[in-house]
Amino acid sequence: MLGRSMTDWFEYIDSEDVREHLKAVGFHLSPRDAVYLAAVSRRLSVAERHKAWAEIMRGPGGCGFERLVSAAVERDEALLAELSAPGPHAFRCVCYGEDGETIATRRGISLAECVSLARGARYTEISRRTPGGGHVYGLLDGAGRVTRLAGDGPVEDGFEKLAFEFPSPFTEGETLRDVCGEGIFARAELKFLGCRFEPGLGMLADVEYVDALGRTTRSGQLLLRLERRNEESQTRETESRT
């Protein structure tokens, strides 16, 4: 899947509908675009993301992003080392199911146990105190792979500056879902109202949904993570309400 040709770069896109639409219309992805897609992708583990970046850098047109990528890889490796280091600092592990509900919570366990617990969950959040008194955070997918890492405080890594415009496969009024959604967005039906490009944020879809308090709300969601709701997801929604 990683970096063998420009066609493979489409595989970094979380939404199958967006991915297949861009292929169908012959949309061209540049190495710059691929660096951004790998950065925001939830389909890639941290290790796969680093490998993807390395392969993009080695290919034609891949130069020019070395400093940005190198800083991100260095930060990830430092966070992963803190998360993996032996010691007395306890873990907190929270697993979430397909509808965003908490299905397991554990404290004081090892990273290996967190990975084991994450298998089969929709996603799992883990956190741990560092020797310096801060915290390191990770997100695991259903296979137990580490997909995102973070430390205390916001991170402005610069990848958002590489965001680009692309055509949407959706029409106004369609019902969508967030394939990477957490919390309310794990189960919310999203009514597509249109999309727009915001420099520094990327392609955003304006969507309408009912929030946890029953209020109709509008917000902008990353278009790369939205898909049409399939029959299976609609059936699960119906069952969850009965």
C-alpha positions in Angstrom: 0.0 0.0 0.0 2.8 2.4 0.7 4.5 4.7 -1.8 5.2 2.3 -4.7 3.5 4.6 -7.2 1.4 7.8 -7.3 -1.7 5.5 -7.5 -0.8 4.1 -4.1 -1.0 7.6 -2.6 -4.8 7.5 -2.9 -4.7 4.6 -0.3 -3.8 7.2 2.4 -7.3 8.6 2.2 -9.6 7.4 4.9 -12.8 7.8 3.0 -13.4 5.1 0.3 -15.9 7.4 -1.5 -13.4 10.2 -1.7 -10.6 7.8 -2.6 -12.5 6.1 -5.5 -13.9 9.4 -6.8 -10.5 11.0 -7.1 -9.2 8.0 -8.9 -12.2 7.9 -11.3 -11.9 11.6 -12.3 -8.1 11.2 -12.8 -7.2 13.6 -10.0 -3.4 14.2 -9.9 -1.7 13.8 -6.5 1.7 15.5 -6.2 4.4 14.4 -3.7 3.4 17.4 -1.6 -0.2 16.2 -1.5 1.0 12.7 -0.6 3.0 14.1 2.4 -0.2 15.8 3.7 -2.4 12.8 3.1 -0.1 10.5 5.0 0.1 13.1 7.9 -3.7 13.2 8.4 -4.5 9.6 7.6 -6.0 7.3 10.2 -5.5 4.3 8.0 -1.8 4.3 8.6 0.0 3.3 11.8 2.8 5.6 13.0 5.3 3.1 11.6 3.6 3.0 8.2 3.3 6.8 8.1 7.1 7.1 8.7 7.8 4.5 5.9 5.4 6.3 3.5 7.1 9.6 4.1 10.6 8.0 3.6 9.4 6.5 0.2 7.9 9.8 -0.9 11.1 11.6 -0.1 13.1 9.2 -2.2 10.9 9.5 -5.2 10.8 12.2 -7.9 9.7 15.5 -6.6 9.9 14.4 -3.0 12.5 16.8 -1.9 11.6 20.0 -0.1 9.8 18.5 2.8 12.7 16.9 4.7 12.7 19.3 7.6 9.0 19.1 8.2 8.9 15.3 8.0 12.1 14.9 10.0 10.7 17.0 12.9 7.5 15.0 12.9 9.3 11.6 12.9 11.7 12.7 15.7 8.7 13.9 17.8 6.8 10.6 17.2 9.8 8.5 18.1 10.4 10.4 21.4 6.7 10.1 22.3 6.7 6.4 21.5 9.8 5.9 23.6 8.1 7.5 26.6 5.0 5.4 26.0 7.1 2.2 25.8 9.7 2.8 28.5 9.7 0.4 31.5 9.0 2.0 34.8 6.3 2.6 37.5 4.2 5.1 35.6 0.7 3.7 35.1 -1.2 3.5 31.9 -4.9 4.5 31.4 -6.6 2.6 28.6 -10.1 3.3 27.3 -11.6 1.2 24.5 -14.6 2.3 22.5 -17.1 0.3 20.4 -18.6 0.8 17.0 -21.2 3.3 18.3 -18.7 5.3 20.4 -19.7 3.7 23.7 -17.0 2.8 26.3 -16.5 -1.0 26.4 -13.5 -1.3 28.6 -11.4 0.9 31.0 -8.2 -0.2 32.6 -5.5 1.4 34.8 -2.0 0.5 35.7 -1.4 -2.0 32.9 1.5 -2.3 30.4 1.5 -1.0 26.8 1.4 -4.7 25.6 -1.8 -5.2 27.6 -3.3 -2.0 26.2 -2.5 -3.3 22.7 -4.1 -6.7 23.5 -7.2 -5.0 25.0 -7.5 -2.8 21.9 -7.9 -5.7 19.5 -11.5 -5.7 18.2 -12.4 -2.3 19.6 -13.3 0.5 17.2 -10.5 2.6 18.7 -8.6 2.8 22.0 -7.2 5.8 23.8 -4.1 5.3 26.0 -2.2 7.7 28.2 0.7 7.6 30.6 2.5 10.0 32.9 6.1 10.7 32.0 9.0 10.9 34.5 9.0 14.7 34.1 5.4 15.0 35.2 3.8 15.4 31.8 1.7 13.0 29.8 2.0 11.1 26.6 -1.1 10.0 24.6 -1.7 7.4 21.9 -4.6 6.2 19.8 -4.8 2.5 18.8 -6.9 1.0 16.1 -8.8 -2.3 16.2 -5.7 -4.2 15.3 -3.8 -2.7 18.2 -1.6 -0.5 16.1 -0.5 2.9 17.3 -2.0 5.4 14.8 -1.5 8.8 16.6 0.8 10.1 19.3 0.7 13.4 21.2 2.2 15.0 24.2 0.9 17.8 26.5 -0.4 21.0 24.7 -1.3 21.7 21.1 1.1 20.8 18.3 1.4 22.9 15.1 3.4 20.6 12.9 3.0 22.5 9.6 1.3 19.7 7.6 -1.9 21.7 7.6 -0.2 24.2 5.3 0.0 21.4 2.6 -3.7 20.9 2.5 -5.1 21.1 -1.1 -8.5 21.5 -2.9 -10.1 18.5 -4.6 -13.6 17.7 -6.0 -16.3 16.2 -3.7 -18.2 13.0 -4.6 -21.2 14.1 -2.5 -24.3 16.0 -3.3 -26.3 18.3 -1.0 -28.7 16.4 1.3 -26.8 13.1 1.3 -26.5 11.3 4.6 -22.8 10.6 5.5 -20.8 9.1 8.3 -17.4 10.0 9.7 -15.2 6.8 9.2 -12.8 8.0 11.9 -15.4 9.6 14.2 -15.0 9.6 17.9 -17.7 10.2 20.5 -20.9 11.5 19.0 -19.3 11.3 15.5 -19.0 7.6 15.8 -22.7 7.2 15.3 -24.1 10.5 14.2 -25.9 10.8 10.8 -24.3 13.7 9.0 -26.4 15.6 6.4 -24.1 17.0 3.8 -24.7 20.7 3.1 -21.7 21.4 0.8 -18.0 21.9 1.1 -15.3 24.5 1.1 -11.6 24.8 1.2 -10.0 26.5 4.2 -6.3 27.3 3.9 -4.5 25.6 6.9 -7.4 23.3 7.5 -8.1 21.6 4.2 -11.3 20.6 2.5 -14.2 20.9 5.0 -17.7 19.5 4.6 -20.5 21.6 6.1 -22.7 19.0 7.9 -25.8 19.0 10.0 -26.4 16.5 12.8 -28.2 15.9 16.0 -25.9 16.3 19.0 -25.9 14.4 22.3 -28.4 16.8 23.7 -30.9 16.4 20.8 -30.1 19.7 19.2 -29.6 20.1 15.5 -26.1 21.4 15.0 -23.9 22.4 12.1 -20.1 22.1 11.9 -17.3 21.6 9.4 -15.8 18.1 9.2 -12.7 17.0 7.2 -14.0 15.8 3.8 -11.2 13.1 3.7 -13.0 11.2 6.4 -16.6 11.2 5.2 -18.4 8.4 3.4 -21.9 7.6 2.4 -23.7 5.5 5.0 -23.8 1.9 3.8 -26.6 -0.6 4.6 -24.6 -2.2 7.4 -24.0 1.0 9.3 -27.7 2.0 8.9 -28.8 -1.3 10.3 -26.5 -0.9 13.3 -28.0 2.5 14.0 -31.5 1.1 13.8 -30.7 -1.7 16.2 -28.9 0.6 18.7 -32.1 2.7 19.0 -34.5 -0.3 19.6 
